[in-house]
């Protein structure tokens, strides 16, 4: 992963641009993996990097963007970024509303929010 933070994106489309520019060494393998496997590979590596460097824990405009969609936890935000990017790179519909609803349902069911 690139050490220097580039621009912190303001929305999901800008996330794609930044992720493309970062092009991690193993990105081809990650993109070719099934979605489930790709998310498993990325959550603690790239996902953690996104949460920490793109201000998903505190105060970035990207966090505010996701809060506007109804997401409030950094793990959920990075999950949507990674899932959407994987789908985008594989030419699939990102189904953003469905992804957001998945996390909302999780928190409602577990009454943890």
N, C-alpha and C positions, 0 to 999 in steps of 0.2 A: 504494500500500500504506500502510496506517495506520502511523504512526511509533511510537506507543506500543504496547508489547506488552501484550496483554490477559492473560488467564490462559493459562498453558502447560497444555495438555490432559494428561490421564493415560492416555488410551486413544483408540482410533480414533473411538468414538462422540462423545467430547468434542471431537475435532478437527472434526467436522462442525459442532458448535454454535459453536465459535470461528470457523471459516471463514464460516459464515452471518453471524455478527455483524460480521466484517470487511468483507464484501461489496465486493470490489474493483470499481472502476468498470466494467471490461470483463468482469465475471463472466458476464453473459448470453451474450456471444459465446463465451467459453471453454466454458461448459456446453453450448452448442448445437453446438460443434465435434465432429468425430469424436474418439474417445478418443486415437488416435495423434497427431492434430494438437494436441489439448488438452495432451497431455503434452509435446510439443515446445515449445509456447508457454510452458508453466509451469515447466519444469525450472530455467532460469537466473533467472527472476524470482521468482515466488511460491515455487517450490521452494527456492531459495537463502535466501529470507527465512525459510521454515520451519526449514531446517537451522540457520540462525544464531540465530534468536530463540526457537525452541522447544527449544533445548538438545540437538539431535540429534547434535552432535559430542561433547558431554560432559555427563554427570551428571544429566540431567533424569529425572523419573519416566516421561516419554514414551519416552525412549531405553531405559530399563529395561524398559518394556512391550514394545517391539519386540525387544529382546534376548531376552526370554522367548519370543518367537515364533521365534527363531532368526536374526534379522537383526542385523548388526553394523556395517553401513556407513550413514552418514547419508544418502547418496544413495538407497540402497535404501529406507530408512524414508520419506523424503519422496516417493519414487515410489509407495509403497503408499498413503500418505495422499492424494496427488493422484489416483491411479487410483481409489481407493475412493470419494473424494468425488465425482468425476466420474460414476462409476457410480451412486452413491447419488442424486445430483441428477437423473439420467436414469432412475431407477426400475429399474435393473438390479441383479442379484445381484453383490455385490462379489467373490465368490470369493476370500476372503482366503487360504485355504490354498493355492490355486493360485498366487496372487501371491507368497506367501512361498517356495513351492517353486521358482518361476522364479528368484528371486535365489539361493537355495541351490544350485541346479543350475549357475548361472553361475559362482559362486565355486568349486564343486567341479571343474567342467570346466577352469577357468582356473588352478586351484590358487593363487589369490591371497590367500585368507583366512588 
